[in-house]
């Protein structure tokens, strides 16, 4: 059963790999990062540009994910 997965720090490293693997398994993946350029052409991943130190930006991301 597909799940909605939110991955922070997903522009590189472990976060990126986790997002890609989850998307390959058919999950709905929201990839949060300050730099989403590297995620733009990644299929199955929904990139959201978010600075986690900005409370308003985090709330906007949560609203987008819930929609």
RAJO-V106606 format. One record per backbone hydrogen bond with DSSP energy under -1.0 kcal/mol. CO is the residue of the C=O (numbers start at 0). NH is the residue of the N-H. Records with the same first field share a line. If there is no record, write none. Layout:
CO=NH ; NH
//
This chain:
2=27
4=29
6=31
12=16
13=17
14=18
15=19
16=20
17=21
18=22
19=23
20=24
21=26
22=25
27=4
28=45
29=6
30=47
31=9
32=49
35=38
36=39
38=41
41=44
45=30
47=32
50=53
53=57
54=58
55=59
56=60
57=61
58=62
59=63
60=64
61=65
62=66
//
